[in-house]
Amino acid sequence: MVRLTSIGNVLSGIGITLLGVAIGVKYLLESLGTTGDPLQYPFYIWMGSLLVLGIVLIVSIINTFTEMTGFVHPDDKLYANTLVFVMTLGTILTFGLLEGYDTADIQGALFNMGTMIVIAYIFLFIFVFGGSRISEGAETGQIKEMTSRFMLVSLILGAIMAGVNFALNWIWLFTASYAWAAGTLFMFAIALVFIIVFFLGRRYEPVGE
């Protein structure tokens, strides 16, 4: 049902906007030298975004893995889940900027979570497109050949993911700033996701009711 997908997209937009507002309010309060309870306003806004994210995730799961709402076009699923991915990553990284939660331990854990999400996305994308080649012959019992291909591919994927992890962590060490590192990670993720979505959007995929 396109209507439910559209609702999810609108909510994703609202959630992403709330994250931007939370960040803007945080730095505005800091620039004004505000102290006390008002410093918690960004956290309350972030909580609103988190609530929206919970609803969006439920809608996304229903649309992606079930047919409870009827047929949903693959393009609609792709674009909707792109927004969900961006919003989820943004929600995680924004939490580390909030007053009272901007300690080194919390920021380190959140940055690592964001990095792992991006790396997992890269891994799954490559594996999905190369999976048929890797598993070729498995149905006819050619397990040794399949395993040998998987070993080589795992080395290549491991090197790529390790390189991405090193580069992202190096940015944090180089800038010595969670805000800059998180912002760079977020922009990298957005660029990566939209490049892949643009690439997939040009591919023909048969659909059916």
PyMOL commands that set and color helices and strands:
alter all, ss='L'
color gray80, all
select helices_A, chain A and resi 2-31+37-65+74-95+104-134+138-140+143-175+178-201
alter helices_A, ss='H'
color red, helices_A
deselect
rebuild
show_as cartoon
